[in-house]
Structure formats: structure tokens, C-alpha cells
Amino acid sequence: MQTSPTKSDATSKLLRLAIVVSGLSGAAGVALLALSAHADTTGLMKTAAHMLLFHAPVFLGMGLVAQIRRVPFLPVAFALMVVGIALFSGDLIVRATIGSGLFPMAAPTGGMMTIASWIALALSAVRVKRR
């Protein structure tokens, strides 16, 4: 006899998004490392690749936490981290390929957003609740 899934059994939207973002971040990081070994003389692509690869498992972890616990501030931390890494890495990639950045202060803005996301992640521990 099968039982119908309860609301707590449902897959969280953040988990689905985190799996996608984690996979894309990891794939982009690996591709950039390969590209940096063959075509980048600036070293910027390697830095961008490391940022993407270091954060890929963090994105996945945030999604898994969202699946098993209610953490109201976690989506904010996740969004800050995604945008921060995209700005930081994106600016470095554009600088390495065409010589100018996305816009003035894009990498520092992305870096500050990423730092803020880690702080938001730490602070989100205050509000962890059962599902």
C-alpha cells in the first residue's frame, strides 16, 4: 500500500535550484581551468575557475539544508552568493578575454556580495527550524 507524500516530503524549490546552480558552477569551473591552462596569460580565468569550483558544493549544501530544515534566511544567503560569484567570476573572465571588465567595480562588488553571503549563511543558523 502506497501512501501519498506529505508536504514535508516535497522537494524544496531551493534544492532544485541549488542542484542546477551547483552543476553549472562546477562545469564552468572545470571548463575555465582547462581554458586557463591553454589560452589565458593573465591568470584571471584560473582565479574565476577556483571561485566557481569552491562554491559549487556550497550551493548544493545550501539546497540540502533547505530540504531538511526551514531556514528563513537561507534563500537570501543563496541569492547573494550566486550573484556575487557570477559578478566576481564574470568580471574576471571578461577581463581575461576582452581586456575590460563588465562594469566599473564589478569584481569588488561581487566579492563583497560573496563575503556578505557567507556572513548571511552563518547568521541563518539562528533561525533553523524543523520541517
N, C-alpha and C positions, 0 to 999 in steps of 0.2 A: 504494500500500500504506500503510495507516494503522498507526501504532504506538500501543500503549497508553500512556496518560500515566504518567509516573513519579511517585514520591512528591514530588519537588521541583517538579513541575508543578501539584500540587494547590493549590487556593486556600486560603490560611490562614484560620482562623476569625476571627482578629483583623482581617483585611482586610474580611471580610463585615460584621462588627460595626462597624468604623470607617466603612464606607460608609453604613450606616444612621444611625449617630450623627452623622456629618458632615452628611448630608442633613437630618436633623431639627433639628440645631443651626442650620444655615443658614436653613431655613424659619422656625423660631421667631424667629430674629434679624430677618429681614425683616418678619415679621408684627408683631413688637414695635415696630420702628421706625415702621411705619405707624400702629400704635395710639398710640404715644407722641406722634406729630405731631397727633393728633386728640383724644385723651382724657386724656393724662397731664399733670398740672400739677406733679408732683413732680420730674420728670427721672430718676426711678429706672428706668423702663422703658427709656429710651434707654441708660442705662449697662448694663443687663442685655442689651439687644439687641447692643450693641457687644461685650460679652464673648462672647456666643454666636457672633457673626459672625467675630470674630478667631480663635476656636478651631476653627471648622468646618474650615478647610483643614488645621489641625494634626492633627485627628483622622484625616483622610484620609491625610495624610503618614505618620502612625504606622502605619496599616494597610498602606500601600505598602511601607514599610521592613520590616514583618513578613513580607510576601510574598517579598521578595528576599533577606533575610538572617535569620539566627537571632539574636535579641537577647533573651536570657532575661529581662531586667528590664523590657522594653518593655510587657508587659501590666500590670505594676504602675503604671508611669507613666500608661498609658492610663486605667486604672481610677481612679487619683487625680484625673486631670484631668476625667473625666466626672462623678464625684461632686462634685468641687469646683465646677465650673461650674454644675451643677444646683443645689447648695445656695446658691451666691452669687446666681445669677440668679433662682432660685426665690424666695428671700427678698426680693429687691428687687421682684419682680413682685407678690408678696403684699402687701408694704408699700404699694406704689403703688395697689393695688386695694381692699384692705380696711383698711389703716391699721396693721395689726400684722404682725409677721414670722412665719415658720414656727415658730421656737422661739428662745429666747434664744441669741445668738451664732451664729446660722446663717450669716449672710453672712461674718463674720470667719473662721469655721471653713472655709467653702467657699473663701474667699480664700487661707487658709493651705494648704489641700489643693492648690489650683491652683499656688501657688508651689512646694510640695513636688513636684508632678508635673513641673514644668519642671526642677527640680534632678535628679529621678529620670531624666528624659529625657536630660539632659546626662551623668549618670553611667553610663547604659546604654551609652554609646559604648565603654566599657572592655571590654565582653563581646560585641562584634559578631563573628559567625562566618558562614562560608559556609553556604548551604542545602545 
